Amino acid sequence: MKSFCSYAATFSSSSLRARRRKGQKDGQERQAHWPERVREKSTREREGEREESRGWGVRVSILDREIKSVLENKRGLLEKKKGSLQTAGREEEKGFIILYLSSSFH
């Protein structure tokens, strides 16, 4: 009985060591065997990606504001043109009515 327990204990510990060597136990033990440089680089890259994504969010909001201002300016210009065309049309209508009335009196 004693020998069986000691055999089972050595078997389980050796298989655990083998799994750890292969990196099959879990993620943390797999990372522990990676070179330190690789782990640092991946962490820096992840932080850079986070900063970059934040940067893109800011860039998009700035672009969004710029696009909105351009559209508002164009809308304002179109309304001004529309208004000037309407007033010009009224002037033409007035001129035509005056012309028509003056010609009908002759």
Contacts in CASP RR format, 6 or more apart in sequence:
PFRMAT RR
TARGET T0000
AUTHOR 0000-0000-0000
METHOD contacts of the structure
MODEL  1
MKSFCSYAATFSSSSLRARRRKGQKDGQERQAHWPERVREKSTREREGER
EESRGWGVRVSILDREIKSVLENKRGLLEKKKGSLQTAGREEEKGFIILY
LSSSFH
16 25 0 8 1.000
19 25 0 8 1.000
20 29 0 8 1.000
20 33 0 8 1.000
21 33 0 8 1.000
23 29 0 8 1.000
23 30 0 8 1.000
23 33 0 8 1.000
24 30 0 8 1.000
31 39 0 8 1.000
END
